[in-house]
Amino acid sequence: MSTEPEDCADYLERIVYLIDNELDETDCAVVREHLEECTPCLQKYDLERTVKSVVARSCSESAPDSLRQRVKVQIREVQVRISEA
């Protein structure tokens, strides 16, 4: 089955819902079938899933204390320069 780019536009939003487990079983099956047949949409799905995973992991990590201290010092330096200007 050949898919036209305009057909794929219908699936882009549903791909995000699939990743977030917000589709019912019927829609999941339809989207998964499309992904099996459409390499560009499958690549988009893989990219979206990877980005969501990295963001989720990043949100649960905290910066090392030394980095936070350096950032605070730089912010103070910028504030001082702005107030002196």
Secondary structure, 3 states (H helix, E strand, C coil): CCCCHHHHHHHHHHHHHHHCCCCCHHHHHHHHHHHHHCHHHHHHHHHHHHHHHHHHHHHHCCCCHHHHHHHHHHHHHHHHHHHHC
